[in-house]
Amino acid sequence: MARKPIGYWERRSTELMKRLEKGTENTINSLIQAYEQATKNINKEINNIFKNFAKDTELSKETLVKMLNKKETEQYYKNLLKVINNNITDENIKNKLIAKYNAPAYSYRISRYQALQDNIDIELKKLAEIEQQITETRYVDTIKEGYYHNIYDIQKRTGLGFSFAQIDNKTINLMLNENWTNNANFSQRIWNNSEKLGNYLRTQLTADTMSGKSIQKISKELSEYMNVGLYNATTLVRTEVNHFANESEMLSYEELNIEKYRFIATLDQVTCKHCAELDNKVFNVKDRKPREELSTNTSE
């Protein structure tokens, strides 16, 4: 049987989560647009390779091998480097890509098939950067809103006006870089998901093209694969927002020297078993792992 509401604190917690969910939906809408654009760009590259064939025509393996093994021009190689320099802002990723494509064994000997693989790789890296920028903004807002909102609620409930420290960028960055699950922070999880999606797309594209599927079928399946990547991205956002909301709440307790807190779970059909078991239980703030002990190493 569900517990009885505990009043003020539950209402305030629910109101905060509703506001955070609204902001999260805006972030997810931005992600949807980014994934849709990336899908269009990749499909455009596929169409460029198959442009001399009807969209509903299935090709023989002999024709496919001949077409896909055709060497790309030197101009393509130059355009590839231009795309990297103009679109990849992460210097580490950019330098790795440039080093790869500048290698003597690679440059000027790019087949059409390799060119398609490269374009997918670069497009997904562009997408990962956009995803990181969009979601980091949401997480920073979540941390700030959770911290100040909780302090405001305590002041309002107690009727006490007290001073408190502003949350600084160092603390925010420490929280963002926390390897809180699977020994990875949010940024690393984005790039890990991007790498998995890229490997999957390359494997499936190889199977699809060499089986002689038409452009229409390949494009349709590509969209389905990208939707899987989008689902993983949106799931990650929701998980991270909840994490940062909880962490910022604990940070406010530490700032105000509050010793105990009560865990409040939303008891509905989507509440996990673990959270339901913890609902309404009281814990010591001091028992939580100190934030300064958390790893801030974001290198791979």
SERO-4910 file (N, C-alpha, C, O; in steps of 0.05 Angstrom, whole numbers):
BEGIN
 pado doro    nc1    nc2    nc3   cac1   cac2   cac3    cc1    cc2    cc3    oc1    oc2    oc3
  Met    A     17    -24      0      0      0      0     18     25      0     38     26     14
  Ala    A     11     45    -16     26     69    -17     25     85      9      4     84     22
  Arg    A     46     98     16     47    113     41     30    139     38     24    147     16
  Lys    A     23    151     60      9    177     60     29    199     53     52    197     61
  Pro    A     20    220     39     37    242     33     48    255     58     34    256     79
  Ile    A     73    265     57     84    278     81     82    308     80     93    322     96
  Gly    A     67    318     60     60    347     60     79    365     45     85    359     22
  Tyr    A     87    386     59    102    408     46    126    398     30    129    406      7
  Trp    A    144    382     42    169    375     29    163    358      4    177    361    -16
  Glu    A    144    341      5    138    325    -18    127    342    -41    134    338    -64
  Arg    A    109    361    -34     98    379    -54    120    395    -67    121    398    -92
  Arg    A    139    406    -51    160    422    -62    179    405    -80    188    414   -101
  Ser    A    184    381    -71    201    363    -87    187    356   -113    200    355   -134
  Thr    A    161    352   -113    146    345   -137    146    369   -156    149    365   -180
  Glu    A    142    393   -145    142    417   -162    169    421   -176    170    428   -199
  Leu    A    191    416   -161    218    419   -173    221    399   -195    231    406   -217
  Met    A    214    374   -191    218    353   -211    201    359   -236    210    353   -258
  Lys    A    178    371   -232    161    378   -256    175    400   -272    175    398   -297
  Arg    A    188    419   -259    202    440   -273    226    429   -288    232    435   -311
  Leu    A    240    411   -274    264    398   -286    255    381   -310    269    380   -330
  Glu    A    233    367   -308    223    351   -330    216    367   -354    221    359   -377
  Lys    A    205    391   -349    198    409   -372    223    418   -386    224    418   -411
  Gly    A    244    425   -371    270    432   -383    282    409   -398    295    412   -419
  Thr    A    279    385   -386    290    361   -399    276    355   -426    289    347   -445
  Glu    A    250    360   -427    235    356   -452    246    374   -474    248    367   -497
  Asn    A    252    399   -466    263    418   -486    290    408   -496    296    411   -520
  Thr    A    306    397   -478    332    386   -486    329    363   -504    343    360   -524
  Ile    A    310    345   -498    305    322   -515    295    330   -542    303    318   -562
  Asn    A    279    350   -544    269    361   -570    293    370   -587    294    366   -611
  Ser    A    313    383   -573    337    392   -588    353    368   -597    364    368   -619
  Leu    A    354    347   -581    368    323   -589    355    309   -613    368    300   -631
  Ile    A    328    309   -613    313    297   -635    320    312   -661    325    299   -681
  Gln    A    321    338   -660    328    354   -684    356    348   -693    362    345   -717
  Ala    A    375    345   -674    403    339   -681    406    311   -694    420    308   -713
  Tyr    A    392    292   -683    393    265   -694    379    264   -722    389    250   -740
  Glu    A    358    278   -725    344    279   -751    362    291   -772    363    282   -795
  Gln    A    377    313   -765    395    326   -784    418    307   -791    426    305   -814
  Ala    A    429    293   -771    451    275   -776    442    252   -794    457    244   -812
  Thr    A    417    242   -790    406    221   -807    404    231   -836    410    216   -855
  Lys    A    394    255   -839    391    267   -866    419    269   -880    422    264   -904
  Asn    A    439    278   -864    466    282   -876    478    255   -884    490    254   -906
  Ile    A    474    234   -868    485    208   -875    470    197   -900    483    185   -918
  Asn    A    444    200   -900    429    190   -923    437    205   -948    436    193   -970
  Lys    A    444    230   -946    453    246   -969    479    234   -980    482    232  -1004
  Glu    A    497    225   -962    522    213   -971    516    186   -985    529    180  -1005
  Ile    A    497    171   -974    490    146   -987    479    150  -1015    486    136  -1034
  Asn    A    462    171  -1017    450    177  -1043    471    187  -1063    468    182  -1087
  Asn    A    491    200  -1053    513    210  -1071    527    186  -1084    535    188  -1108
  Ile    A    531    165  -1069    544    141  -1080    527    126  -1099    536    116  -1120
  Phe    A    501    124  -1093    483    108  -1110    467    126  -1130    447    117  -1141
  Lys    A    476    151  -1133    460    170  -1148    455    162  -1177    436    172  -1189
  Asn    A    471    145  -1188    467    137  -1216    448    113  -1219    445    102  -1241
  Phe    A    437    105  -1197    419     81  -1197    392     89  -1187    389    106  -1169
  Ala    A    372     76  -1197    344     81  -1188    342     74  -1158    354     55  -1149
  Lys    A    325     88  -1144    323     84  -1115    312     56  -1108    318     45  -1087
  Asp    A    296     45  -1126    283     19  -1119    297     -4  -1133    287    -26  -1134
  Thr    A    321      1  -1144    335    -19  -1159    355    -34  -1140    371    -22  -1126
  Glu    A    354    -61  -1141    373    -76  -1126    396    -83  -1145    392    -89  -1168
  Leu    A    421    -80  -1134    445    -83  -1151    457   -110  -1148    455   -123  -1127
  Ser    A    470   -119  -1169    485   -144  -1167    510   -140  -1151    520   -118  -1149
  Lys    A    521   -162  -1139    545   -159  -1123    568   -150  -1140    585   -135  -1131
  Glu    A    570   -158  -1165    591   -150  -1183    591   -120  -1187    611   -107  -1187
  Thr    A    567   -109  -1192    564    -80  -1196    571    -65  -1170    584    -44  -1171
  Leu    A    562    -75  -1148    567    -63  -1122    597    -61  -1116    608    -40  -1110
  Val    A    611    -83  -1119    640    -84  -1114    654    -64  -1132    672    -49  -1123
  Lys    A    647    -63  -1157    660    -45  -1176    655    -16  -1168    673      1  -1169
  Met    A    630    -10  -1161    623     17  -1155    635     27  -1128    646     49  -1127
  Leu    A    634      9  -1108    644     17  -1081    674     18  -1080    685     32  -1063
  Asn    A    688      3  -1097    717      3  -1097    730     26  -1114    754     30  -1113
  Lys    A    713     40  -1128    723     62  -1144    736     83  -1126    724     90  -1105
  Lys    A    759     93  -1133    774    111  -1117    762    139  -1118    753    149  -1138
  Glu    A    761    151  -1095    752    179  -1093    774    198  -1103    797    190  -1104
  Thr    A    766    222  -1109    785    242  -1120    801    255  -1098    794    254  -1074
  Glu    A    822    268  -1106    838    284  -1087    821    306  -1075    826    314  -1052
  Gln    A    802    317  -1090    785    338  -1080    768    328  -1056    763    343  -1037
  Tyr    A    759    303  -1058    744    292  -1036    761    292  -1010    751    300   -989
  Tyr    A    786    284  -1013    804    283   -990    807    311   -978    807    314   -953
  Lys    A    810    331   -994    813    358   -984    787    368   -971    788    381   -950
  Asn    A    765    360   -982    739    368   -971    735    355   -943    723    366   -925
  Leu    A    745    330   -941    742    315   -916    757    329   -894    746    332   -872
  Leu    A    781    338   -899    797    352   -879    784    379   -872    785    388   -849
  Lys    A    771    392   -892    758    417   -888    734    413   -869    729    430   -851
  Val    A    719    392   -874    696    386   -857    704    382   -828    692    392   -809
  Ile    A    726    367   -824    737    362   -797    744    388   -783    736    393   -760
  Asn    A    759    404   -797    769    430   -785    746    449   -779    747    464   -760
  Asn    A    725    448   -796    703    467   -792    681    458   -773    666    474   -763
  Asn    A    680    432   -768    658    421   -752    665    408   -726    648    406   -708
  Ile    A    689    398   -723    697    385   -698    712    405   -681    734    414   -688
  Thr    A    701    411   -658    713    431   -640    731    419   -619    749    432   -609
  Asp    A    726    394   -612    743    381   -592    770    376   -604    773    360   -623
  Glu    A    791    389   -594    817    388   -606    829    359   -606    843    352   -624
  Asn    A    823    344   -585    834    317   -583    822    299   -605    836    285   -619
  Ile    A    795    301   -609    782    286   -630    791    295   -657    797    279   -675
  Lys    A    793    321   -661    801    333   -687    829    323   -694    834    315   -717
  Asn    A    848    324   -675    875    316   -681    877    287   -688    893    279   -705
  Lys    A    861    270   -675    862    241   -681    852    236   -709    863    220   -724
  Leu    A    830    250   -717    819    247   -744    839    256   -765    843    243   -785
  Ile    A    850    280   -761    869    291   -781    893    272   -784    903    268   -806
  Ala    A    903    262   -761    926    243   -762    919    218   -778    936    208   -793
  Lys    A    895    208   -774    886    184   -788    885    189   -818    895    173   -834
  Tyr    A    873    212   -826    870    217   -855    894    228   -868    896    229   -893
  Asn    A    914    237   -852    939    246   -864    960    224   -867    981    228   -879
  Ala    A    953    201   -856    972    178   -858    977    171   -887    959    169   -903
  Pro    A   1002    166   -894   1009    159   -922    993    136   -933    986    135   -957
  Ala    A    987    116   -916    973     93   -926    944     98   -931    929     82   -943
  Tyr    A    935    122   -923    906    128   -927    901    150   -948    884    146   -966
  Ser    A    916    171   -947    909    194   -964    912    188   -993    929    173  -1002
  Tyr    A    893    200  -1008    892    197  -1037    885    169  -1047    885    164  -1071
  Arg    A    878    151  -1029    871    124  -1038    845    115  -1025    842     92  -1016
  Ile    A    826    133  -1023    801    128  -1010    781    117  -1030    775    130  -1050
  Ser    A    770     94  -1024    749     83  -1041    723     96  -1034    720    109  -1013
  Arg    A    704     93  -1052    677    105  -1046    665     93  -1021    652    107  -1005
  Tyr    A    670     67  -1017    659     54   -993    672     65   -968    659     71   -948
  Gln    A    699     68   -968    713     79   -946    704    108   -941    702    117   -918
  Ala    A    699    123   -962    690    150   -960    664    152   -945    660    169   -928
  Leu    A    646    133   -951    620    133   -938    624    126   -908    611    139   -891
  Gln    A    641    107   -902    647    100   -874    659    124   -859    651    130   -836
  Asp    A    676    139   -872    689    162   -860    668    184   -854    668    196   -833
  Asn    A    650    188   -873    630    209   -870    611    202   -847    602    220   -832
  Ile    A    605    176   -844    588    168   -821    602    173   -795    591    184   -776
  Asp    A    628    167   -794    644    170   -770    645    200   -762    641    207   -739
  Ile    A    650    217   -781    652    246   -776    625    257   -768    623    273   -750
  Glu    A    604    248   -782    577    258   -776    569    250   -747    557    267   -733
  Leu    A    576    226   -738    569    218   -711    586    233   -690    577    237   -668
  Lys    A    610    240   -697    627    256   -678    616    284   -676    615    295   -654
  Lys    A    607    295   -698    593    321   -697    568    319   -679    563    337   -663
  Leu    A    553    298   -683    529    294   -667    535    291   -638    521    303   -621
  Ala    A    556    277   -631    564    273   -603    572    299   -590    565    304   -567
  Glu    A    586    317   -605    593    343   -594    568    360   -589    566    373   -568
  Ile    A    549    359   -608    525    374   -604    510    364   -580    499    379   -564
  Glu    A    508    337   -577    495    325   -555    507    333   -529    494    338   -509
  Gln    A    534    333   -528    548    341   -504    542    370   -496    537    376   -473
  Gln    A    542    388   -516    537    416   -510    508    420   -500    504    435   -481
  Ile    A    489    408   -514    461    411   -507    456    400   -478    443    413   -462
  Thr    A    466    376   -473    460    364   -447    475    376   -424    465    378   -402
  Glu    A    499    385   -429    515    398   -407    500    423   -398    500    429   -374
  Thr    A    489    438   -416    474    462   -409    451    454   -391    445    468   -371
  Arg    A    437    433   -398    414    423   -381    423    415   -353    410    420   -334
  Tyr    A    446    401   -352    456    391   -326    465    414   -308    460    413   -284
  Val    A    478    434   -320    487    457   -304    462    471   -293    462    479   -269
  Asp    A    442    475   -309    417    488   -300    404    471   -278    393    482   -259
  Thr    A    405    445   -281    393    427   -261    407    430   -235    394    431   -214
  Ile    A    433    430   -235    449    432   -211    443    458   -196    438    459   -172
  Lys    A    443    480   -211    437    506   -199    409    508   -188    405    517   -166
  Glu    A    390    499   -204    362    501   -195    357    483   -171    343    491   -153
  Gly    A    368    459   -171    365    441   -149    376    452   -123    364    450   -102
  Tyr    A    400    464   -125    414    475   -102    399    499    -90    393    499    -66
  Tyr    A    393    519   -107    381    543    -97    351    538    -89    341    550    -70
  His    A    338    522   -104    310    516    -99    307    503    -71    288    510    -56
  Asn    A    324    484    -65    322    470    -40    328    489    -16    315    487      5
  Ile    A    348    506    -19    354    525      2    331    545      6    324    551     28
  Tyr    A    319    554    -16    296    571    -14    273    558      0    260    570     17
  Asp    A    268    533     -6    246    518      7    251    516     37    232    519     53
  Ile    A    276    511     45    282    509     74    279    536     88    268    537    110
  Gln    A    287    557     74    283    584     86    254    591     89    245    601    109
  Lys    A    239    584     68    210    590     69    196    574     90    178    584    104
  Arg    A    203    549     93    190    531    112    197    539    141    179    538    159
  Thr    A    222    545    146    231    552    173    226    581    180    225    588    204
  Gly    A    222    598    160    218    626    165    244    641    173    243    663    183
  Leu    A    267    628    168    293    639    175    307    649    150    308    636    129
  Gly    A    318    673    152    334    684    130    363    681    137    373    695    155
  Phe    A    377    663    124    405    658    131    423    659    106    413    656     84
  Ser    A    448    665    110    467    667     87    477    639     80    477    621     96
  Phe    A    485    637     55    496    611     45    514    617     22    512    638      9
  Ala    A    532    598     16    551    602     -6    538    597    -33    521    580    -36
  Gln    A    546    613    -52    537    609    -80    552    584    -91    575    579    -84
  Ile    A    538    570   -107    551    547   -119    570    556   -141    562    571   -159
  Asp    A    595    548   -140    615    559   -159    620    539   -182    612    516   -181
  Asn    A    635    549   -202    640    533   -226    657    509   -220    654    488   -232
  Lys    A    675    511   -200    692    488   -193    676    465   -183    680    442   -190
  Thr    A    656    472   -166    639    451   -155    621    439   -177    618    414   -178
  Ile    A    611    456   -194    594    446   -216    610    427   -234    601    406   -242
  Asn    A    635    435   -241    651    418   -258    658    392   -245    660    371   -258
  Leu    A    663    393   -219    669    369   -204    645    349   -205    649    325   -209
  Met    A    621    360   -203    597    343   -204    593    332   -232    586    309   -236
  Leu    A    598    349   -253    595    340   -281    615    318   -288    609    300   -303
  Asn    A    639    320   -276    660    301   -283    660    276   -265    678    259   -267
  Glu    A    640    274   -248    639    251   -230    634    225   -245    615    223   -261
  Asn    A    650    205   -241    646    178   -253    627    163   -235    635    145   -220
  Trp    A    602    170   -236    583    160   -216    571    133   -223    559    120   -206
  Thr    A    573    124   -248    563     98   -255    579     87   -279    586    101   -297
  Asn    A    585     61   -277    600     47   -298    628     60   -303    639     60   -325
  Asn    A    638     73   -281    664     86   -282    667    106   -305    688    107   -318
  Ala    A    646    121   -309    646    141   -331    628    165   -323    609    162   -309
  Asn    A    636    188   -333    619    212   -328    600    215   -352    602    199   -371
  Phe    A    583    235   -352    563    238   -373    576    241   -400    565    231   -420
  Ser    A    598    256   -402    610    261   -428    621    235   -439    618    230   -463
  Gln    A    634    219   -422    645    194   -432    623    175   -441    627    160   -460
  Arg    A    600    176   -427    578    158   -435    567    167   -462    559    150   -478
  Ile    A    567    193   -468    558    202   -494    577    191   -516    567    181   -536
  Trp    A    603    194   -512    622    185   -532    622    155   -535    626    144   -556
  Asn    A    618    140   -512    616    111   -514    592    103   -530    594     84   -546
  Asn    A    569    116   -526    545    110   -541    549    116   -571    540    102   -588
  Ser    A    563    138   -576    568    146   -604    586    125   -618    581    119   -641
  Glu    A    606    115   -603    623     95   -615    608     69   -621    612     57   -641
  Lys    A    591     61   -602    575     37   -606    556     40   -630    553     22   -646
  Leu    A    544     64   -632    526     69   -655    542     69   -681    532     58   -701
  Gly    A    565     81   -681    582     81   -705    590     53   -714    588     47   -738
  Asn    A    598     37   -695    606      9   -702    582     -6   -713    585    -22   -732
  Tyr    A    559     -2   -701    535    -16   -709    527     -7   -738    521    -24   -755
  Leu    A    528     19   -743    521     29   -769    540     19   -791    531     11   -812
  Arg    A    565     19   -784    585     10   -804    581    -20   -811    583    -28   -834
  Thr    A    576    -35   -790    572    -64   -794    547    -69   -810    547    -85   -829
  Gln    A    525    -56   -803    500    -60   -817    501    -49   -845    489    -60   -864
  Leu    A    514    -26   -849    516    -14   -875    531    -33   -894    524    -36   -918
  Thr    A    552    -45   -884    567    -64   -900    549    -88   -909    549    -95   -932
  Ala    A    534    -98   -890    516   -120   -896    495   -112   -916    488   -127   -934
  Asp    A    484    -88   -912    462    -78   -929    471    -73   -957    458    -82   -977
  Thr    A    494    -59   -960    503    -52   -987    512    -77  -1002    506    -80  -1026
  Met    A    526    -95   -989    537   -119  -1002    515   -139  -1008    519   -158  -1024
  Ser    A    491   -136   -996    469   -154  -1002    453   -144  -1026    435   -158  -1036
  Gly    A    460   -120  -1035    447   -109  -1058    421    -95  -1053    405    -91  -1071
  Lys    A    416    -87  -1028    392    -73  -1021    390    -46  -1036    411    -33  -1041
  Ser    A    366    -37  -1041    362    -11  -1055    367     12  -1035    368      8  -1011
  Ile    A    371     36  -1046    376     59  -1030    352     64  -1011    356     70   -987
  Gln    A    329     60  -1021    305     64  -1005    305     47   -980    298     57   -959
  Lys    A    312     21   -983    312      3   -960    335     10   -941    332     10   -917
  Ile    A    358     17   -952    381     24   -936    375     49   -919    381     51   -896
  Ser    A    363     69   -932    356     94   -919    336     89   -896    338    101   -874
  Lys    A    317     72   -901    296     66   -881    309     53   -857    303     59   -834
  Glu    A    327     34   -862    340     19   -840    359     38   -825    362     35   -801
  Leu    A    372     56   -839    390     75   -826    374     92   -806    383     96   -784
  Ser    A    351    101   -814    334    117   -796    327    101   -771    326    112   -749
  Glu    A    321     75   -775    315     58   -752    339     55   -733    335     56   -709
  Tyr    A    363     52   -745    387     50   -728    392     76   -713    399     75   -689
  Met    A    388     98   -726    392    124   -713    372    129   -691    378    142   -671
  Asn    A    348    119   -694    328    121   -673    336    106   -648    329    114   -626
  Val    A    350     84   -652    360     69   -629    381     86   -614    380     88   -589
  Gly    A    398    100   -629    417    118   -617    403    141   -602    412    149   -580
  Leu    A    382    152   -614    367    173   -601    354    164   -575    354    178   -555
  Tyr    A    343    140   -576    331    129   -551    351    127   -529    346    134   -506
  Asn    A    375    117   -535    396    115   -515    404    142   -505    410    146   -481
  Ala    A    405    162   -523    412    189   -515    391    201   -496    399    213   -476
  Thr    A    366    198   -502    345    209   -485    343    195   -458    338    208   -438
  Thr    A    348    169   -458    349    154   -433    371    164   -415    368    168   -391
  Leu    A    394    170   -427    417    180   -413    411    207   -401    418    213   -378
  Val    A    397    225   -416    391    251   -406    373    250   -381    378    263   -361
  Arg    A    352    233   -383    334    231   -360    348    221   -335    343    230   -313
  Thr    A    365    201   -339    380    189   -317    399    210   -304    400    212   -280
  Glu    A    413    225   -321    432    244   -312    418    268   -297    428    278   -277
  Val    A    396    277   -308    381    299   -295    373    291   -267    375    306   -248
  Asn    A    362    267   -264    354    257   -238    378    256   -219    377    263   -195
  His    A    401    246   -229    425    244   -213    434    272   -204    440    276   -180
  Phe    A    436    291   -222    445    318   -215    426    333   -197    434    349   -180
  Ala    A    400    327   -200    380    339   -182    385    329   -153    384    344   -134
  Asn    A    390    303   -151    395    291   -124    421    301   -112    422    307    -89
  Glu    A    442    303   -129    468    312   -119    467    341   -110    479    348    -90
  Ser    A    453    358   -125    451    387   -117    435    390    -92    440    408    -76
  Glu    A    415    373    -88    400    373    -63    418    366    -39    417    379    -18
  Met    A    434    345    -42    453    338    -21    473    360    -16    481    364      7
  Leu    A    481    373    -37    501    395    -34    489    418    -17    503    430     -1
  Ser    A    463    423    -21    450    444     -5    448    436     25    451    452     43
  Tyr    A    444    410     30    443    400     57    471    403     71    473    411     94
  Glu    A    492    397     55    519    400     66    525    429     72    537    435     93
  Glu    A    516    447     55    521    476     59    507    486     84    517    503     98
  Leu    A    483    475     90    467    484    113    472    467    138    458    471    158
  Asn    A    491    449    136    498    432    159    474    415    168    470    410    192
  Ile    A    457    407    150    435    389    156    446    361    159    461    351    141
  Glu    A    438    347    180    450    321    186    435    297    174    447    277    168
  Lys    A    409    300    171    393    277    162    375    286    139    367    309    137
  Tyr    A    368    267    122    348    273    101    330    249     97    338    226    103
  Arg    A    307    254     86    287    233     81    286    228     50    283    247     35
  Phe    A    288    203     42    286    196     14    257    194      6    241    179     17
  Ile    A    250    210    -15    222    210    -24    222    201    -53    234    213    -71
  Ala    A    208    179    -58    206    167    -85    178    173    -96    159    174    -81
  Thr    A    177    177   -122    151    179   -135    140    151   -139    149    136   -156
  Leu    A    119    145   -124    109    117   -125     88    115   -147     64    120   -144
  Asp    A     97    105   -170     79    100   -193     89     76   -208    107     62   -198
  Gln    A     78     71   -231     84     47   -246    112     46   -258    122     25   -266
  Val    A    126     69   -258    153     70   -270    174     72   -248    198     72   -254
  Thr    A    166     72   -223    186     74   -201    200     47   -199    187     26   -198
  Cys    A    227     48   -198    242     23   -197    239     10   -169    233     24   -150
  Lys    A    244    -16   -168    241    -31   -143    259    -20   -121    251    -18    -98
  His    A    284    -13   -129    304     -4   -110    294     23    -97    296     26    -72
  Cys    A    285     41   -113    276     67   -103    251     64    -85    248     77    -65
  Ala    A    233     46    -94    208     41    -78    215     31    -50    202     38    -31
  Glu    A    236     14    -49    244      3    -23    256     24     -4    255     21     20
  Leu    A    269     44    -16    281     66     -1    262     88      7    268    104     24
  Asp    A    238     88     -5    219    110     -1    213    115     29    207     96     44
  Asn    A    215    140     37    207    150     63    228    142     85    222    146    109
  Lys    A    250    131     77    271    124     97    289    148    102    293    164     84
  Val    A    300    149    127    317    171    135    346    162    134    353    141    144
  Phe    A    364    180    123    392    173    121    409    196    132    399    219    134
  Asn    A    433    190    140    452    211    149    467    223    125    477    208    108
  Val    A    467    249    124    481    263    102    511    255    102    523    252     81
  Lys    A    523    252    126    551    247    128    559    220    117    582    215    111
  Asp    A    539    202    114    545    175    103    549    175     73    558    155     62
  Arg    A    541    196     60    545    198     31    575    202     25    589    214     41
  Lys    A    584    192      2    612    194     -6    619    223    -10    605    237    -25
  Pro    A    640    233      3    648    261     -1    654    268    -30    667    252    -44
  Arg    A    644    291    -39    647    298    -67    676    301    -76    683    295    -99
  Glu    A    693    311    -57    721    315    -65    736    289    -69    758    290    -81
  Glu    A    725    267    -60    738    241    -65    731    229    -92    743    209   -100
  Leu    A    712    241   -106    703    230   -131    724    236   -153    736    257   -153
  Ser    A    727    217   -171    747    221   -193    737    243   -212    714    243   -220
  Thr    A    756    260   -220    750    280   -240    766    275   -265    768    293   -282
  Asn    A    777    252   -268    793    245   -292    774    238   -315    760    219   -314
  Thr    A    775    255   -336    757    251   -359    772    240   -383    761    238   -405
  Ser    A    797    233   -380    813    222   -402    804    194   -408    796    179   -389
  Glu    A    807    186   -432    799    158   -439    823    140   -436    821    116   -441
***
